Amino acid sequence: MTEPPLTHEVRERQAGSSSPLLVWGAGAMGGSIGGVLVKEGWPVVFVDRAQEHVQAMNERGLQINGPISEFRVAVRAARPEDLQGSFATIFLCVKAHHTREALAQLEPHLAQDGAIVSIQNGLCELEIAEAVGSERTVGAFVLDGHTSPRVQDIHELLRLFEPEALLSFNIFGYLWGKLAYAALLFATAVTDASIADVLASKPHRPLLIALAREVVAVADARGVSLEGFDGFEPDAFHGAAPDERAEASLDELVAFNRRSAKTHSGIWRDLVVRKRPTEVDAQLGAVVRLAREVGVATPLTERLVLQIHEIEQGMREHGWSNLEELT
């Protein structure tokens, strides 16, 4: 990996800090980001609930395998109950529905002038800000629209992991844009087909467009200016936008996912492989709750949430029939 240039001031602040970075949740995202930072020479402590995972990291190091990079680094890891000390920067990398539990455990370890960085799906930043204050909460971008040396430092650190990482004043525009895309991903997860195959299915395009439009309508009603990414254009799913724009955006998503090494979503893997609850309540469930506050109807989203729960509970099988029922 080619290291993006860090300013001299950032390096001095990081080098002079006695507090290492804390990564809370050493799964796919936490492990990958933290592993890259360790590889680049930054002090990192990992926290994870799984005793066997913590023991393996301490004894054998952290192994990263993937299409972009493969390496192993020696790391320090602990379970939440064994962690000691306070930390100026905590990367929160747990599943969205575990946010409240994690906050209760990590808050005693957050330095008085520290910040929590949400590396999560959904609107977890709202929950974190409620617990520790918006001025101590950083999402993928600045939560309250103000930049600071601390946020710039965090941005530079994340550029070690993703050189194209952006610093934006419109955090909620990206978060709500991702929620609209998440509605599509949850729809693909109720089948056994790949993301690309579901998004490419012409008979199901009206349903997919309607789902995304429900989320976009809620964001509009809440005054959010949506941001696009990876071929997904939220503006194409405004109620007044022609269907052709939404179709074109879906075509872009199909092309993007055809190029991806990951054929199915993490949602699908939670349902089929790991047999564990998904983040549906923290993502689409949050959309439904916030929609009610502004009087926006979301019947398709509500029904999709119910289908996901029924699959989680073993009461519903995977299959295209689930999308037919939604249609």
SVG drawing of the C-alpha trace seen along z (x, -y; Angstrom):
<svg xmlns="http://www.w3.org/2000/svg" viewBox="-48 -24 54 46">
<polyline fill="none" stroke="black" stroke-width="0.4" points="0.0,0.0 1.3,-3.4 1.1,-5.7 -0.8,-9.0 1.1,-12.0 0.4,-13.0 1.1,-16.6 4.0,-17.2 1.6,-18.5 -0.5,-15.3 2.6,-13.1 3.8,-15.2 0.4,-15.0 0.2,-11.3 3.8,-10.6 3.4,-12.7 0.2,-11.0 0.6,-8.6 -2.8,-7.1 -3.1,-4.4 -6.1,-4.2 -8.8,-1.8 -10.7,0.3 -13.8,1.6 -15.0,4.6 -12.3,6.6 -14.4,8.0 -14.2,7.4 -14.1,3.6 -12.4,3.1 -9.8,5.8 -9.1,4.5 -8.7,0.8 -6.9,1.5 -4.6,4.0 -3.6,1.6 -2.9,-1.1 -0.7,1.3 1.1,2.3 1.8,-1.4 3.3,-1.8 0.4,-3.3 -0.3,-2.1 -3.6,-0.3 -5.5,1.8 -8.3,4.1 -11.4,5.0 -13.6,7.9 -16.3,9.9 -15.1,13.3 -12.5,14.8 -11.1,17.2 -10.7,14.3 -8.9,12.2 -6.6,15.1 -5.8,15.8 -4.9,12.2 -2.6,12.0 -0.9,15.3 -0.7,15.4 -1.3,11.8 -4.0,10.4 -4.2,12.1 -5.8,10.0 -6.9,11.9 -8.6,10.2 -8.4,9.2 -6.5,5.9 -3.9,7.0 -2.8,10.0 -0.6,9.7 -0.2,10.6 0.7,8.2 1.3,8.6 -1.4,6.8 -2.7,6.2 -6.3,7.3 -8.6,7.6 -12.1,8.5 -14.3,5.5 -14.2,6.6 -10.4,6.9 -9.6,3.5 -7.7,0.9 -6.9,-2.7 -8.5,-5.6 -8.2,-6.5 -8.5,-9.7 -9.8,-8.1 -12.1,-5.0 -13.2,-3.4 -16.5,-1.8 -16.8,1.1 -19.6,3.3 -22.9,4.2 -25.4,1.4 -27.7,3.3 -24.8,3.7 -24.1,0.0 -25.9,-0.7 -24.3,2.2 -20.8,1.2 -21.3,-2.4 -22.0,-1.4 -18.8,0.7 -16.5,-1.7 -17.6,-5.1 -15.5,-4.7 -12.4,-4.3 -13.1,-7.4 -10.8,-10.2 -12.5,-13.4 -11.5,-15.2 -11.7,-12.1 -14.0,-11.1 -15.8,-8.0 -15.6,-7.3 -18.5,-5.3 -17.4,-2.8 -20.9,-1.3 -24.0,-1.1 -27.2,-3.0 -27.6,-6.1 -25.5,-5.0 -24.0,-8.5 -27.3,-9.7 -27.1,-7.1 -23.4,-7.9 -24.0,-11.6 -26.9,-11.1 -24.5,-9.2 -21.3,-11.3 -22.3,-14.5 -22.2,-15.4 -18.8,-17.3 -17.3,-13.9 -18.9,-11.9 -17.4,-11.4 -19.0,-9.3 -17.4,-8.6 -17.5,-12.4 -17.9,-15.2 -21.3,-14.8 -22.1,-18.4 -20.6,-20.0 -17.6,-21.5 -14.0,-20.5 -11.2,-20.5 -7.6,-19.3 -8.9,-16.1 -11.2,-15.3 -8.5,-16.1 -6.1,-13.7 -8.8,-10.9 -9.3,-11.6 -5.6,-11.2 -5.5,-8.0 -8.4,-6.5 -6.6,-7.5 -4.0,-4.9 -6.7,-2.3 -8.6,-4.0 -6.6,-6.7 -9.8,-8.0 -11.6,-8.6 -13.5,-11.9 -13.9,-14.6 -17.4,-16.0 -19.7,-18.5 -22.8,-16.5 -22.6,-13.4 -26.3,-12.7 -26.5,-13.0 -24.2,-10.0 -25.7,-8.1 -29.3,-8.4 -28.0,-7.7 -26.5,-4.5 -29.8,-3.6 -31.6,-3.9 -29.0,-1.5 -29.4,0.7 -33.1,1.1 -32.1,2.6 -29.5,4.9 -32.0,6.2 -34.3,6.9 -31.6,9.0 -31.0,10.8 -34.4,12.4 -33.4,14.4 -30.5,16.7 -29.5,14.9 -26.5,12.5 -26.8,8.8 -26.2,8.1 -28.7,10.7 -31.5,9.3 -30.8,5.7 -30.7,6.7 -34.1,8.5 -36.4,6.5 -39.6,7.9 -38.5,6.7 -37.3,3.3 -40.6,1.5 -40.4,3.0 -36.7,2.0 -37.4,-1.5 -40.4,-1.8 -38.3,-0.7 -35.5,-3.2 -38.1,-5.9 -39.6,-5.3 -36.3,-5.9 -35.5,-8.9 -39.0,-10.4 -38.2,-10.1 -34.8,-11.8 -36.5,-14.6 -39.1,-15.1 -36.4,-15.5 -34.5,-18.0 -31.5,-15.8 -29.6,-16.6 -28.6,-13.2 -25.2,-12.1 -24.5,-9.4 -21.7,-6.7 -20.6,-3.7 -23.0,-4.3 -26.0,-4.8 -27.7,-8.2 -30.3,-8.9 -31.6,-11.8 -32.7,-9.4 -35.2,-8.0 -37.0,-11.2 -40.8,-10.8 -40.7,-13.4 -37.7,-11.8 -38.5,-9.7 -38.3,-5.9 -35.5,-6.0 -33.1,-7.7 -33.8,-5.1 -33.3,-2.3 -30.0,-3.9 -28.8,-4.1 -29.7,-0.4 -27.8,0.5 -24.8,-1.3 -25.2,0.7 -25.4,3.9 -22.1,3.1 -20.4,2.1 -21.5,5.4 -20.5,7.5 -17.0,6.2 -17.0,7.0 -15.4,10.1 -18.4,10.2 -21.4,11.6 -23.8,11.5 -24.3,8.9 -23.3,9.2 -27.0,9.3 -27.4,12.5 -24.4,14.0 -25.9,13.2 -29.1,15.0 -27.8,18.0 -24.2,18.6 -23.9,17.2 -27.5,17.7 -27.6,14.6 -29.8,11.4 -29.1,8.8 -28.9,5.0 -32.4,4.6 -33.9,2.9 -31.0,0.4 -31.2,-0.4 -34.6,0.1 -36.3,0.2 -34.8,-3.3 -36.1,-4.5 -39.7,-3.4 -39.5,-5.1 -38.2,-8.3 -40.8,-8.2 -43.6,-8.1 -42.2,-11.3 -42.7,-13.2 -45.8,-11.4 -44.3,-9.5 -45.8,-6.1 -43.3,-3.3 -45.4,-0.1 -42.9,1.8 -40.0,1.1 -42.1,2.2 -43.1,5.4 -39.4,6.1 -38.4,5.7 -41.0,8.3 -39.8,10.7 -36.2,10.4 -37.4,11.1 -39.3,14.2 -36.2,15.5 -34.1,14.9 -36.7,16.8 -36.8,19.8 -40.4,19.0 -39.7,18.1 -37.5,19.6 -35.3,17.7 -36.4,17.3 -37.7,15.1 -41.2,15.7 -40.4,13.2 -39.9,10.4 -43.1,11.6 -45.0,11.2 -43.6,7.7 -44.5,6.8"/>
</svg>
